[in-house]
Amino acid sequence: MAAEKPGFEADIKPLFRARDRQSMTFAFDLYSFPDVSAHADRILERLKAGEMPCDREWPASQVELFERWVQTGKNP
């Protein structure tokens, strides 16, 4: 289980596949802490709706981890 305050490099970045990154390059880089931090609320909204990634929904545990990352200050 990830730490109470998950970090981008250790916990969040590994959730995104190379395919996810490539499909979002038109908008931002999913491997970039500044980019994901800036768009975190919208990413979370789309993850919760099952709209991201475009080819399958994340398991609830991954969505919850991303949400905890956002709620605990988006640690690097």
N, CA, C and O atoms as a GROMACS GRO file, in nm:
protein
  304
    1MET      N    1   0.085  -0.120   0.000
    1MET     CA    2   0.000   0.000   0.000
    1MET      C    3   0.088   0.124   0.000
    1MET      O    4   0.192   0.129   0.066
    2ALA      N    5   0.046   0.223  -0.074
    2ALA     CA    6   0.122   0.348  -0.082
    2ALA      C    7   0.117   0.421   0.052
    2ALA      O    8   0.027   0.400   0.134
    3ALA      N    9   0.212   0.506   0.071
    3ALA     CA   10   0.219   0.586   0.193
    3ALA      C   11   0.093   0.672   0.209
    3ALA      O   12   0.019   0.693   0.112
    4GLU      N   13   0.069   0.719   0.330
    4GLU     CA   14  -0.046   0.806   0.355
    4GLU      C   15  -0.044   0.928   0.264
    4GLU      O   16  -0.148   0.973   0.217
    5LYS      N   17   0.076   0.981   0.240
    5LYS     CA   18   0.091   1.094   0.148
    5LYS      C   19   0.167   1.042   0.026
    5LYS      O   20   0.289   1.049   0.021
    6PRO      N   21   0.093   0.992  -0.072
    6PRO     CA   22   0.161   0.938  -0.190
    6PRO      C   23   0.238   1.047  -0.264
    6PRO      O   24   0.202   1.164  -0.259
    7GLY      N   25   0.343   1.006  -0.332
    7GLY     CA   26   0.423   1.098  -0.412
    7GLY      C   27   0.407   1.069  -0.560
    7GLY      O   28   0.374   0.957  -0.600
    8PHE      N   29   0.430   1.170  -0.640
    8PHE     CA   30   0.414   1.155  -0.785
    8PHE      C   31   0.509   1.052  -0.841
    8PHE      O   32   0.466   0.958  -0.908
    9GLU      N   33   0.638   1.067  -0.815
    9GLU     CA   34   0.738   0.977  -0.875
    9GLU      C   35   0.720   0.833  -0.833
    9GLU      O   36   0.727   0.742  -0.916
   10ALA      N   37   0.696   0.810  -0.705
   10ALA     CA   38   0.689   0.674  -0.652
   10ALA      C   39   0.553   0.608  -0.673
   10ALA      O   40   0.545   0.487  -0.697
   11ASP      N   41   0.446   0.685  -0.665
   11ASP     CA   42   0.313   0.626  -0.661
   11ASP      C   43   0.222   0.659  -0.779
   11ASP      O   44   0.144   0.574  -0.822
   12ILE      N   45   0.230   0.779  -0.831
   12ILE     CA   46   0.136   0.823  -0.934
   12ILE      C   47   0.188   0.802  -1.075
   12ILE      O   48   0.118   0.745  -1.159
   13LYS      N   49   0.307   0.845  -1.102
   13LYS     CA   50   0.363   0.829  -1.236
   13LYS      C   51   0.358   0.684  -1.284
   13LYS      O   52   0.325   0.660  -1.401
   14PRO      N   53   0.390   0.585  -1.199
   14PRO     CA   54   0.384   0.445  -1.245
   14PRO      C   55   0.244   0.396  -1.283
   14PRO      O   56   0.231   0.293  -1.349
   15LEU      N   57   0.140   0.467  -1.243
   15LEU     CA   58   0.004   0.428  -1.280
   15LEU      C   59  -0.024   0.452  -1.427
   15LEU      O   60  -0.108   0.385  -1.487
   16PHE      N   61   0.047   0.548  -1.486
   16PHE     CA   62   0.025   0.581  -1.626
   16PHE      C   63   0.116   0.499  -1.715
   16PHE      O   64   0.238   0.494  -1.695
   17ARG      N   65   0.056   0.434  -1.812
   17ARG     CA   66   0.132   0.355  -1.909
   17ARG      C   67   0.187   0.446  -2.019
   17ARG      O   68   0.140   0.558  -2.037
   18ALA      N   69   0.285   0.397  -2.092
   18ALA     CA   70   0.340   0.474  -2.204
   18ALA      C   71   0.228   0.507  -2.304
   18ALA      O   72   0.227   0.615  -2.362
   19ARG      N   73   0.136   0.414  -2.322
   19ARG     CA   74   0.023   0.436  -2.413
   19ARG      C   75  -0.064   0.552  -2.364
   19ARG      O   76  -0.110   0.633  -2.445
   20ASP      N   77  -0.087   0.561  -2.233
   20ASP     CA   78  -0.166   0.671  -2.176
   20ASP      C   79  -0.096   0.804  -2.203
   20ASP      O   80  -0.157   0.902  -2.244
   21ARG      N   81   0.035   0.803  -2.179
   21ARG     CA   82   0.114   0.925  -2.199
   21ARG      C   83   0.105   0.971  -2.343
   21ARG      O   84   0.082   1.089  -2.371
   22GLN      N   85   0.124   0.877  -2.435
   22GLN     CA   86   0.122   0.911  -2.577
   22GLN      C   87  -0.014   0.966  -2.619
   22GLN      O   88  -0.021   1.061  -2.698
   23SER      N   89  -0.121   0.909  -2.568
   23SER     CA   90  -0.254   0.955  -2.610
   23SER      C   91  -0.290   1.093  -2.555
   23SER      O   92  -0.382   1.157  -2.606
   24MET      N   93  -0.218   1.140  -2.453
   24MET     CA   94  -0.248   1.270  -2.393
   24MET      C   95  -0.145   1.378  -2.429
   24MET      O   96  -0.158   1.492  -2.382
   25THR      N   97  -0.046   1.347  -2.510
   25THR     CA   98   0.059   1.446  -2.539
   25THR      C   99   0.005   1.574  -2.603
   25THR      O  100   0.069   1.678  -2.594
   26PHE      N  101  -0.111   1.566  -2.667
   26PHE     CA  102  -0.168   1.687  -2.728
   26PHE      C  103  -0.206   1.789  -2.621
   26PHE      O  104  -0.215   1.909  -2.650
   27ALA      N  105  -0.229   1.743  -2.498
   27ALA     CA  106  -0.275   1.833  -2.391
   27ALA      C  107  -0.169   1.857  -2.284
   27ALA      O  108  -0.148   1.970  -2.242
   28PHE      N  109  -0.104   1.750  -2.240
   28PHE     CA  110  -0.001   1.759  -2.136
   28PHE      C  111   0.071   1.626  -2.125
   28PHE      O  112   0.032   1.527  -2.187
   29ASP      N  113   0.178   1.625  -2.047
   29ASP     CA  114   0.263   1.506  -2.030
   29ASP      C  115   0.229   1.437  -1.899
   29ASP      O  116   0.251   1.494  -1.791
   30LEU      N  117   0.177   1.316  -1.908
   30LEU     CA  118   0.141   1.241  -1.787
   30LEU      C  119   0.261   1.195  -1.706
   30LEU      O  120   0.245   1.147  -1.593
   31TYR      N  121   0.381   1.208  -1.760
   31TYR     CA  122   0.502   1.173  -1.685
   31TYR      C  123   0.567   1.296  -1.622
   31TYR      O  124   0.674   1.287  -1.563
   32SER      N  125   0.501   1.411  -1.634
   32SER     CA  126   0.554   1.538  -1.583
   32SER      C  127   0.478   1.578  -1.457
   32SER      O  128   0.357   1.599  -1.460
   33PHE      N  129   0.550   1.589  -1.346
   33PHE     CA  130   0.488   1.632  -1.221
   33PHE      C  131   0.417   1.766  -1.235
   33PHE      O  132   0.302   1.778  -1.194
   34PRO      N  133   0.483   1.870  -1.294
   34PRO     CA  134   0.412   1.998  -1.307
   34PRO      C  135   0.285   1.988  -1.393
   34PRO      O  136   0.184   2.051  -1.360
   35ASP      N  137   0.289   1.910  -1.500
   35ASP     CA  138   0.173   1.897  -1.587
   35ASP      C  139   0.058   1.825  -1.516
   35ASP      O  140  -0.056   1.872  -1.518
   36VAL      N  141   0.088   1.712  -1.454
   36VAL     CA  142  -0.017   1.635  -1.388
   36VAL      C  143  -0.072   1.714  -1.269
   36VAL      O  144  -0.193   1.712  -1.245
   37SER      N  145   0.014   1.782  -1.196
   37SER     CA  146  -0.032   1.864  -1.084
   37SER      C  147  -0.128   1.973  -1.132
   37SER      O  148  -0.232   1.996  -1.070
   38ALA      N  149  -0.093   2.038  -1.241
   38ALA     CA  150  -0.176   2.147  -1.292
   38ALA      C  151  -0.312   2.099  -1.341
   38ALA      O  152  -0.410   2.173  -1.337
   39HIS      N  153  -0.319   1.975  -1.387
   39HIS     CA  154  -0.443   1.921  -1.444
   39HIS      C  155  -0.505   1.813  -1.356
   39HIS      O  156  -0.595   1.741  -1.400
   40ALA      N  157  -0.460   1.801  -1.232
   40ALA     CA  158  -0.501   1.692  -1.144
   40ALA      C  159  -0.652   1.684  -1.122
   40ALA      O  160  -0.708   1.575  -1.123
   41ASP      N  161  -0.717   1.797  -1.103
   41ASP     CA  162  -0.861   1.793  -1.077
   41ASP      C  163  -0.938   1.738  -1.197
   41ASP      O  164  -1.029   1.657  -1.181
   42ARG      N  165  -0.901   1.781  -1.314
   42ARG     CA  166  -0.968   1.732  -1.436
   42ARG      C  167  -0.934   1.585  -1.461
   42ARG      O  168  -1.021   1.508  -1.500
   43ILE      N  169  -0.809   1.547  -1.438
   43ILE     CA  170  -0.770   1.406  -1.453
   43ILE      C  171  -0.853   1.320  -1.357
   43ILE      O  172  -0.907   1.217  -1.396
   44LEU      N  173  -0.862   1.362  -1.233
   44LEU     CA  174  -0.938   1.287  -1.133
   44LEU      C  175  -1.085   1.275  -1.174
   44LEU      O  176  -1.144   1.168  -1.162
   45GLU      N  177  -1.141   1.382  -1.222
   45GLU     CA  178  -1.280   1.381  -1.269
   45GLU      C  179  -1.300   1.276  -1.378
   45GLU      O  180  -1.396   1.200  -1.375
   46ARG      N  181  -1.209   1.273  -1.472
   46ARG     CA  182  -1.218   1.178  -1.584
   46ARG      C  183  -1.190   1.036  -1.539
   46ARG      O  184  -1.251   0.942  -1.590
   47LEU      N  185  -1.099   1.018  -1.443
   47LEU     CA  186  -1.073   0.884  -1.389
   47LEU      C  187  -1.197   0.830  -1.318
   47LEU      O  188  -1.235   0.714  -1.337
   48LYS      N  189  -1.260   0.914  -1.238
   48LYS     CA  190  -1.381   0.873  -1.165
   48LYS      C  191  -1.495   0.839  -1.260
   48LYS      O  192  -1.575   0.750  -1.232
   49ALA      N  193  -1.503   0.909  -1.371
   49ALA     CA  194  -1.609   0.885  -1.469
   49ALA      C  195  -1.579   0.764  -1.559
   49ALA      O  196  -1.663   0.723  -1.639
   50GLY      N  197  -1.458   0.709  -1.546
   50GLY     CA  198  -1.418   0.596  -1.631
   50GLY      C  199  -1.384   0.636  -1.772
   50GLY      O  200  -1.381   0.552  -1.862
   51GLU      N  201  -1.357   0.764  -1.794
   51GLU     CA  202  -1.325   0.816  -1.927
   51GLU      C  203  -1.175   0.820  -1.955
   51GLU      O  204  -1.134   0.849  -2.068
   52MET      N  205  -1.095   0.792  -1.856
   52MET     CA  206  -0.951   0.797  -1.871
   52MET      C  207  -0.893   0.683  -1.791
   52MET      O  208  -0.936   0.661  -1.678
   53PRO      N  209  -0.798   0.611  -1.844
   53PRO     CA  210  -0.752   0.612  -1.983
   53PRO      C  211  -0.863   0.569  -2.078
   53PRO      O  212  -0.964   0.510  -2.038
   54CYS      N  213  -0.842   0.600  -2.205
   54CYS     CA  214  -0.951   0.583  -2.301
   54CYS      C  215  -0.981   0.437  -2.334
   54CYS      O  216  -1.089   0.407  -2.384
   55ASP      N  217  -0.889   0.345  -2.308
   55ASP     CA  218  -0.912   0.206  -2.347
   55ASP      C  219  -0.963   0.116  -2.235
   55ASP      O  220  -1.004   0.003  -2.260
   56ARG      N  221  -0.961   0.166  -2.110
   56ARG     CA  222  -1.011   0.086  -1.998
   56ARG      C  223  -1.017   0.174  -1.874
   56ARG      O  224  -0.946   0.273  -1.863
   57GLU      N  225  -1.103   0.135  -1.781
   57GLU     CA  226  -1.111   0.208  -1.654
   57GLU      C  227  -1.001   0.160  -1.562
   57GLU      O  228  -0.957   0.045  -1.568
   58TRP      N  229  -0.956   0.250  -1.475
   58TRP     CA  230  -0.864   0.211  -1.370
   58TRP      C  231  -0.942   0.136  -1.262
   58TRP      O  232  -1.061   0.162  -1.242
   59PRO      N  233  -0.876   0.044  -1.194
   59PRO     CA  234  -0.940  -0.017  -1.076
   59PRO      C  235  -0.965   0.092  -0.971
   59PRO      O  236  -0.893   0.192  -0.966
   60ALA      N  237  -1.066   0.072  -0.888
   60ALA     CA  238  -1.102   0.170  -0.785
   60ALA      C  239  -0.982   0.204  -0.696
   60ALA      O  240  -0.968   0.319  -0.655
   61SER      N  241  -0.896   0.108  -0.667
   61SER     CA  242  -0.781   0.134  -0.580
   61SER      C  243  -0.685   0.236  -0.641
   61SER      O  244  -0.626   0.316  -0.569
   62GLN      N  245  -0.670   0.234  -0.773
   62GLN     CA  246  -0.583   0.331  -0.839
   62GLN      C  247  -0.646   0.470  -0.841
   62GLN      O  248  -0.577   0.570  -0.821
   63VAL      N  249  -0.775   0.476  -0.864
   63VAL     CA  250  -0.845   0.604  -0.862
   63VAL      C  251  -0.836   0.664  -0.721
   63VAL      O  252  -0.812   0.783  -0.706
   64GLU      N  253  -0.855   0.581  -0.620
   64GLU     CA  254  -0.846   0.626  -0.481
   64GLU      C  255  -0.706   0.676  -0.448
   64GLU      O  256  -0.691   0.774  -0.376
   65LEU      N  257  -0.603   0.608  -0.499
   65LEU     CA  258  -0.465   0.652  -0.476
   65LEU      C  259  -0.442   0.789  -0.539
   65LEU      O  260  -0.383   0.877  -0.477
   66PHE      N  261  -0.487   0.807  -0.663
   66PHE     CA  262  -0.472   0.936  -0.730
   66PHE      C  263  -0.546   1.044  -0.652
   66PHE      O  264  -0.494   1.154  -0.633
   67GLU      N  265  -0.667   1.013  -0.607
   67GLU     CA  266  -0.745   1.110  -0.530
   67GLU      C  267  -0.675   1.145  -0.399
   67GLU      O  268  -0.672   1.262  -0.359
   68ARG      N  269  -0.618   1.046  -0.332
   68ARG     CA  270  -0.545   1.073  -0.208
   68ARG      C  271  -0.423   1.161  -0.235
   68ARG      O  272  -0.390   1.248  -0.154
   69TRP      N  273  -0.357   1.139  -0.346
   69TRP     CA  274  -0.242   1.222  -0.385
   69TRP      C  275  -0.286   1.367  -0.399
   69TRP      O  276  -0.219   1.457  -0.349
   70VAL      N  277  -0.398   1.390  -0.466
   70VAL     CA  278  -0.451   1.525  -0.484
   70VAL      C  279  -0.488   1.586  -0.349
   70VAL      O  280  -0.451   1.700  -0.320
   71GLN      N  281  -0.559   1.510  -0.268
   71GLN     CA  282  -0.609   1.562  -0.140
   71GLN      C  283  -0.499   1.588  -0.037
   71GLN      O  284  -0.517   1.667   0.055
   72THR      N  285  -0.385   1.520  -0.052
   72THR     CA  286  -0.276   1.538   0.045
   72THR      C  287  -0.168   1.633  -0.003
   72THR      O  288  -0.058   1.635   0.053
   73GLY      N  289  -0.197   1.710  -0.106
   73GLY     CA  290  -0.106   1.816  -0.147
   73GLY      C  291  -0.023   1.792  -0.272
   73GLY      O  292   0.068   1.870  -0.301
   74LYS      N  293  -0.054   1.686  -0.346
   74LYS     CA  294   0.018   1.659  -0.472
   74LYS      C  295   0.170   1.659  -0.452
   74LYS      O  296   0.243   1.736  -0.514
   75ASN      N  297   0.215   1.572  -0.365
   75ASN     CA  298   0.359   1.561  -0.336
   75ASN      C  299   0.437   1.513  -0.457
   75ASN      O  300   0.390   1.428  -0.532
   76PRO      N  301   0.556   1.568  -0.475
   76PRO     CA  302   0.637   1.526  -0.591
   76PRO      C  303   0.684   1.385  -0.587
   76PRO      O  304   0.753   1.340  -0.679
   0.00000   0.00000   0.00000
